[in-house]
Amino acid sequence: MPANPPKFGVFSLLSIPRQGDEADLVRGELEINCAAEAAGFDSVWLAEHSGSRYGEIASPQVMAAAIAARTSKIRIGTGVSVLPLHHPLRLANDFAMIDVLSNGRLDYGVGRGYNADEYASYGVSIEEGRERFEEALAIIRLAWTQETFSYEGRHYSIPPVQSVPNVVQQPHPPLYIAASSTSTIEWAGTNLVRMLSSSGSPRNIRAKWEAYRQAGLSAGHARDAVEDALANSWVVKHIYVAPDDETAIREAGPAFMWYFNLTANRRMFDGPDTAPPLEWWQEHGACYFGSPDTVAASLADWYEASGVTNTLCWMNTGGMPTERVLESVRLFGEQVIPRLRG
């Protein structure tokens, strides 16, 4: 067994590949996220995207509020909230409300985003993304920790204001960042912000964790604090469980390949520019599709090779039928989680 008991989250992107399926799949994704609580998952994580069918949660706070109202224990995370596309005071207020409605269950994952079309649709220059991100995060932290505050920056100017409601978690909800590039990983370590990482080879993941560790220590953080942040960081894995391997691959494979026909999506998971077959992704550990025995064994091997035990389980890659995903979530909760937690 790993040193740290493994934690499991459901990663929710809400892909809708076919026009006309929106209402059913949106309601189905909400049902899947809520079912994760009864299945024994620790958290759900909502990814923000807009303007494309591969991701349609344009406002994670809306979905988060719906989940908070229907659950009582599972933590609710963003994976991630794209800070440069929105006014940070609005984000601070919205997500403070989520923390209150959920009674302190918010995990706030943030990022700059990477899609130039999304930036353009909001009238924001992607070249300003890093600066806007850093200013926005500073404002959100002030809003969550100060009775009143003001801010003057290059992109945002806020006169003295009281931000309400107050968050439940003190000093503020845990912060996470989408971390792929070396510069972002080093920033995360320097600022002791936990990481959300797309999957890669065990060697790449170990290198990311070590880069974070060195950045955190170089910034003067105590080793225990750095190791705690890493122990609470996550890696995404595409997972689908069925009674047998053949059924799992038959049901999940086509939707998975639809999603990874996009070059940008492949690059996030260390994939090549030219679309490879499903077997390539399986051989490189990006997806675990199979029976409970197969998936549990694959994850155990991953823990041993990577050293990372917190898994964001992307159970619905590519917009599969809700009933199938619910069954996969149930099987994972009943037969995979107990084996890995011992």
C-alpha positions as CSV (number, residue, x, y, z in Angstrom):
1,M,0.0,0.0,0.0
2,P,1.2,3.6,-0.6
3,A,2.4,5.7,2.3
4,N,-0.5,8.1,1.8
5,P,-4.0,6.5,1.5
6,P,-5.2,7.1,-2.0
7,K,-7.9,9.7,-2.7
8,F,-10.3,9.6,-5.6
9,G,-12.1,12.4,-7.4
10,V,-14.4,12.5,-10.3
11,F,-13.2,14.9,-13.0
12,S,-16.1,16.6,-15.0
13,L,-15.6,18.3,-18.3
14,L,-19.1,17.8,-19.8
15,S,-18.3,16.9,-23.5
16,I,-21.4,17.1,-25.7
17,P,-20.4,15.6,-29.1
18,R,-23.8,15.8,-30.8
19,Q,-26.0,18.8,-31.2
20,G,-29.4,18.3,-29.6
21,D,-28.1,16.2,-26.6
22,E,-27.3,19.2,-24.4
23,A,-30.1,19.1,-21.9
24,D,-29.9,15.3,-21.2
25,L,-26.2,15.3,-20.9
26,V,-26.0,18.4,-18.7
27,R,-28.5,16.8,-16.3
28,G,-26.8,13.5,-16.6
29,E,-23.4,15.0,-15.7
30,L,-25.0,16.5,-12.6
31,E,-26.4,13.1,-11.7
32,I,-22.9,11.5,-12.2
33,N,-21.2,14.1,-10.0
34,C,-23.7,13.6,-7.2
35,A,-23.6,9.8,-7.5
36,A,-19.9,10.0,-6.7
37,E,-20.6,10.7,-3.1
38,A,-22.6,7.5,-2.5
39,A,-19.9,5.6,-4.4
40,G,-17.2,6.7,-2.0
41,F,-15.3,9.3,-4.0
42,D,-13.7,12.1,-2.0
43,S,-14.4,14.9,-4.4
44,V,-15.7,16.1,-7.7
45,W,-13.8,18.6,-9.9
46,L,-15.4,20.8,-12.6
47,A,-13.5,22.0,-15.6
48,E,-14.3,25.4,-17.1
49,H,-14.5,25.6,-20.9
50,S,-16.8,27.5,-23.3
51,G,-17.4,27.7,-27.0
52,S,-16.7,24.1,-28.0
53,R,-18.3,20.7,-27.6
54,Y,-15.4,19.1,-25.8
55,G,-16.1,21.1,-22.7
56,E,-19.3,23.0,-21.9
57,I,-19.1,23.9,-18.2
58,A,-18.7,27.6,-18.9
59,S,-19.7,28.5,-15.3
60,P,-18.4,26.0,-12.8
61,Q,-20.0,27.9,-10.0
62,V,-23.4,27.1,-11.3
63,M,-22.8,23.4,-11.4
64,A,-21.0,23.5,-8.1
65,A,-24.0,25.1,-6.4
66,A,-26.3,22.4,-7.8
67,I,-23.9,19.7,-6.4
68,A,-23.7,21.4,-3.1
69,A,-27.5,21.4,-2.8
70,R,-27.7,17.7,-3.5
71,T,-24.8,16.3,-1.4
72,S,-23.5,16.6,2.1
73,K,-20.0,15.2,2.3
74,I,-18.1,15.1,-1.0
75,R,-15.8,18.0,-1.6
76,I,-16.4,20.2,-4.7
77,G,-13.4,21.4,-6.7
78,T,-12.8,23.4,-9.8
79,G,-10.4,22.0,-12.3
80,V,-10.0,24.8,-13.1
81,S,-11.5,28.2,-12.8
82,V,-10.0,30.3,-15.7
83,L,-9.2,33.5,-13.8
84,P,-8.2,35.9,-16.7
85,L,-11.6,35.5,-18.4
86,H,-13.6,37.0,-15.5
87,H,-13.6,39.8,-13.0
88,P,-11.9,38.5,-9.9
89,L,-14.3,40.1,-7.5
90,R,-17.2,38.3,-9.1
91,L,-15.3,35.0,-8.8
92,A,-14.4,35.7,-5.2
93,N,-18.1,36.4,-4.3
94,D,-19.5,33.4,-6.3
95,F,-17.1,30.9,-4.9
96,A,-17.4,32.2,-1.3
97,M,-21.1,31.5,-1.7
98,I,-20.3,27.9,-2.9
99,D,-18.1,27.5,0.3
100,V,-21.0,28.6,2.4
101,L,-23.7,26.6,0.6
102,S,-21.5,23.5,0.9
103,N,-20.6,24.1,4.5
104,G,-16.9,24.4,3.8
105,R,-16.4,21.8,1.0
106,L,-14.9,24.0,-1.7
107,D,-11.5,23.2,-3.3
108,Y,-10.6,26.1,-5.6
109,G,-8.5,25.1,-8.5
110,V,-7.3,28.0,-10.8
111,G,-5.5,28.4,-14.0
112,R,-4.7,30.7,-16.9
113,G,-6.4,28.6,-19.6
114,Y,-4.8,27.7,-22.9
115,N,-7.4,28.2,-25.6
116,A,-6.9,31.4,-27.7
117,D,-10.5,31.1,-29.0
118,E,-11.9,31.3,-25.4
119,Y,-9.8,34.4,-24.7
120,A,-11.0,36.0,-27.9
121,S,-14.7,35.2,-27.2
122,Y,-14.3,37.1,-23.9
123,G,-12.4,40.0,-25.5
124,V,-9.2,39.3,-23.6
125,S,-5.8,39.0,-25.0
126,I,-4.1,35.7,-24.3
127,E,-0.8,37.5,-24.1
128,E,-2.1,39.2,-20.9
129,G,-3.1,35.8,-19.4
130,R,-0.3,35.5,-16.9
131,E,-0.5,39.0,-15.6
132,R,-4.3,38.9,-15.3
133,F,-4.1,35.5,-13.6
134,E,-1.6,36.8,-10.9
135,E,-3.6,40.0,-10.3
136,A,-6.9,38.1,-10.1
137,L,-5.6,35.5,-7.6
138,A,-4.2,38.3,-5.4
139,I,-7.6,39.9,-5.4
140,I,-9.5,36.7,-4.6
141,R,-7.1,36.0,-1.7
142,L,-7.7,39.6,-0.4
143,A,-11.5,39.2,-0.7
144,W,-11.4,36.0,1.2
145,T,-9.1,37.1,4.1
146,Q,-9.8,40.8,4.6
147,E,-12.9,42.5,6.0
148,T,-12.5,45.3,3.5
149,F,-9.8,45.7,0.8
150,S,-8.8,47.7,-2.2
151,Y,-6.6,46.9,-5.1
152,E,-4.7,48.8,-7.8
153,G,-3.0,46.9,-10.6
154,R,-2.4,47.1,-14.3
155,H,-5.6,45.2,-15.2
156,Y,-7.9,45.7,-12.2
157,S,-8.7,48.6,-10.1
158,I,-11.0,48.1,-7.1
159,P,-11.9,50.8,-4.6
160,P,-12.4,50.0,-0.9
161,V,-15.0,47.2,-0.8
162,Q,-16.4,44.6,1.5
163,S,-16.5,41.2,0.0
164,V,-19.4,39.0,1.2
165,P,-20.2,36.4,2.2
166,N,-17.2,35.3,4.2
167,V,-15.8,31.9,3.4
168,V,-16.4,29.0,5.9
169,Q,-12.9,27.5,5.6
170,Q,-10.1,29.6,7.2
171,P,-8.1,31.4,6.2
172,H,-9.6,30.5,2.8
173,P,-10.5,27.3,0.8
174,P,-7.5,25.2,-0.4
175,L,-6.0,26.5,-3.6
176,Y,-4.9,24.4,-6.5
177,I,-3.4,25.3,-9.9
178,A,-3.4,23.5,-13.2
179,A,0.3,22.7,-13.6
180,S,1.9,21.5,-16.8
181,S,4.7,23.9,-17.8
182,T,7.9,24.1,-15.8
183,S,7.3,27.8,-15.0
184,T,3.9,27.1,-13.6
185,I,5.1,24.2,-11.5
186,E,7.9,26.3,-10.1
187,W,5.4,29.1,-9.4
188,A,3.2,26.6,-7.6
189,G,6.1,25.4,-5.4
190,T,7.3,28.9,-4.6
191,N,3.8,29.9,-3.5
192,L,2.9,26.5,-1.9
193,V,-0.2,26.1,-4.1
194,R,-1.2,22.5,-4.6
195,M,-1.1,21.0,-8.2
196,L,-3.7,19.5,-10.6
197,S,-1.8,17.7,-13.3
198,S,-2.8,16.0,-16.5
199,S,-1.5,12.5,-16.7
200,G,1.9,11.7,-18.3
201,S,4.5,9.0,-17.9
202,P,5.6,8.1,-14.4
203,R,9.0,9.7,-15.1
204,N,7.4,13.0,-16.2
205,I,5.1,13.1,-13.1
206,R,8.0,12.4,-10.8
207,A,10.0,15.2,-12.5
208,K,7.1,17.6,-12.0
209,W,6.8,16.7,-8.3
210,E,10.5,17.1,-7.8
211,A,10.6,20.5,-9.6
212,Y,7.8,21.6,-7.2
213,R,9.7,20.3,-4.2
214,Q,12.9,22.1,-5.1
215,A,11.0,25.4,-5.8
216,G,9.2,25.2,-2.5
217,L,12.3,24.5,-0.5
218,S,14.3,27.2,-2.4
219,A,11.5,29.7,-1.5
220,G,12.1,28.9,2.2
221,H,9.0,26.7,2.9
222,A,9.4,24.0,5.5
223,R,9.9,20.5,4.1
224,D,6.8,19.2,5.9
225,A,4.7,22.0,4.3
226,V,6.0,21.2,0.8
227,E,5.5,17.5,1.2
228,D,1.9,18.1,2.6
229,A,1.1,20.2,-0.5
230,L,2.4,17.4,-2.8
231,A,0.5,14.8,-0.8
232,N,-2.6,16.8,-1.6
233,S,-1.9,17.3,-5.3
234,W,-3.7,15.3,-8.0
235,V,-3.2,13.6,-11.4
236,V,-5.9,13.0,-14.0
237,K,-6.5,9.5,-15.3
238,H,-9.2,8.5,-17.9
239,I,-11.0,5.6,-16.2
240,Y,-13.9,3.4,-17.2
241,V,-15.0,0.2,-15.4
242,A,-17.3,-2.5,-16.8
243,P,-17.8,-6.1,-15.9
244,D,-15.0,-7.2,-18.3
245,D,-12.1,-5.6,-20.2
246,E,-13.7,-6.2,-23.6
247,T,-16.9,-4.4,-22.7
248,A,-15.1,-1.5,-21.1
249,I,-13.0,-0.9,-24.2
250,R,-16.0,-1.3,-26.5
251,E,-18.1,1.2,-24.6
252,A,-15.4,3.8,-23.6
253,G,-13.0,3.6,-26.6
254,P,-15.0,5.5,-29.3
255,A,-15.8,8.5,-27.0
256,F,-12.3,8.6,-25.7
257,M,-10.9,8.7,-29.3
258,W,-13.4,11.4,-30.3
259,Y,-12.0,13.6,-27.5
260,F,-8.4,12.9,-28.5
261,N,-8.9,13.7,-32.1
262,L,-8.1,17.3,-31.1
263,T,-4.3,18.0,-31.1
264,A,-4.5,20.3,-28.1
265,N,-6.1,17.6,-26.0
266,R,-3.4,15.1,-27.0
267,R,-0.6,17.5,-26.0
268,M,-2.0,17.9,-22.5
269,F,-1.5,14.2,-21.9
270,D,2.0,13.9,-23.5
271,G,0.4,12.6,-26.8
272,P,1.8,13.0,-30.3
273,D,0.7,15.5,-32.9
274,T,-0.6,12.8,-35.1
275,A,-3.6,10.9,-33.6
276,P,-2.5,7.4,-32.4
277,P,-4.9,4.5,-31.9
278,L,-6.4,3.7,-28.5
279,E,-3.8,1.0,-27.9
280,W,-1.1,3.7,-27.8
281,W,-2.9,5.5,-25.0
282,Q,-3.4,2.3,-23.1
283,E,0.3,1.4,-23.4
284,H,1.3,4.8,-22.2
285,G,-1.0,4.7,-19.1
286,A,-3.2,7.6,-20.1
287,C,-6.4,5.5,-19.8
288,Y,-7.4,2.5,-17.7
289,F,-10.5,0.8,-19.2
290,G,-11.4,-2.6,-18.0
291,S,-12.9,-4.8,-15.3
292,P,-12.6,-3.8,-11.6
293,D,-9.6,-6.2,-11.3
294,T,-7.8,-4.7,-14.3
295,V,-8.4,-1.1,-13.3
296,A,-7.4,-1.7,-9.6
297,A,-4.2,-3.4,-10.8
298,S,-3.4,-0.6,-13.2
299,L,-3.8,2.0,-10.6
300,A,-1.7,0.1,-8.1
301,D,1.1,-0.1,-10.7
302,W,0.7,3.6,-11.3
303,Y,1.1,4.4,-7.6
304,E,4.3,2.4,-7.4
305,A,5.8,3.9,-10.6
306,S,4.8,7.6,-10.1
307,G,4.6,8.0,-6.3
308,V,1.3,9.9,-6.7
309,T,-1.8,8.4,-5.1
310,N,-4.5,11.0,-5.6
311,T,-6.4,10.3,-8.8
312,L,-8.8,12.5,-10.6
313,C,-10.9,9.9,-12.4
314,W,-12.2,11.2,-15.7
315,M,-15.1,8.8,-15.9
316,N,-17.0,10.4,-18.8
317,T,-14.5,11.2,-21.5
318,G,-16.2,12.3,-24.7
319,G,-19.8,12.4,-23.5
320,M,-20.9,8.8,-23.0
321,P,-24.5,7.8,-22.1
322,T,-25.2,8.7,-18.5
323,E,-26.4,5.2,-17.5
324,R,-23.1,3.7,-18.6
325,V,-21.1,6.2,-16.7
326,L,-23.2,5.8,-13.6
327,E,-22.6,2.0,-13.7
328,S,-18.9,2.6,-14.1
329,V,-18.9,5.0,-11.1
330,R,-20.8,2.4,-9.0
331,L,-18.4,-0.4,-10.0
332,F,-15.4,1.7,-9.2
333,G,-16.8,2.7,-5.8
334,E,-17.8,-0.9,-4.9
335,Q,-14.9,-2.9,-6.2
336,V,-11.9,-0.7,-7.0
337,I,-11.7,1.9,-4.2
338,P,-11.9,-0.8,-1.3
339,R,-9.0,-2.8,-2.9
340,L,-6.8,0.2,-3.2
341,R,-7.5,1.6,0.2
342,G,-7.0,-1.8,1.8
